[in-house]
Amino acid sequence: MLKKLVSLLCLTAVLIAGSAFVFEPGNASASIKSSIQPDTEGITKEVDEAGSKLISTIREVAIVVAFILIVWIGASLWFSGSVQALVNMKVRLGSFIIALLFSFKTEAIMSFLFGLFSIEI
């Protein structure tokens, strides 16, 4: 019963998230550009700083997660001699690789994700 409820909840979440891509917003950038003053250097500087802080924060979190995962993997291998522990290690190793990718390729990954929403970095 709980499995069916969780799968129904996941399916609903996917459908709701997918509907966001179906209904694209109108051309809001034209109205925004018309209301921007010619001197936008201050705004551009603040947006660049905010973007740099976001990328730095994501990178730092990914490094901490990678460190925690490598310690967890090491402890699991050290204290467990069973074959089942090695089978369960696949998920941890996959998570570790994803955390490493985020720590070294943060800008590229975030540019791709923002590009999905037509946001240029």
Buried (B, 14 or more C-beta within 10 A) or exposed (E): EEEEEEEEEEEEEEEEEEEEEEEEEEEEEEEEEEEEEEEEEEEEEEEEEEBEEEBEEBBEBBBEBBEEBBEBBEEBEEEEEEEEEEEEBEEBEEBBEBBBBBBBBBBEBBBEEEEEEEEEB
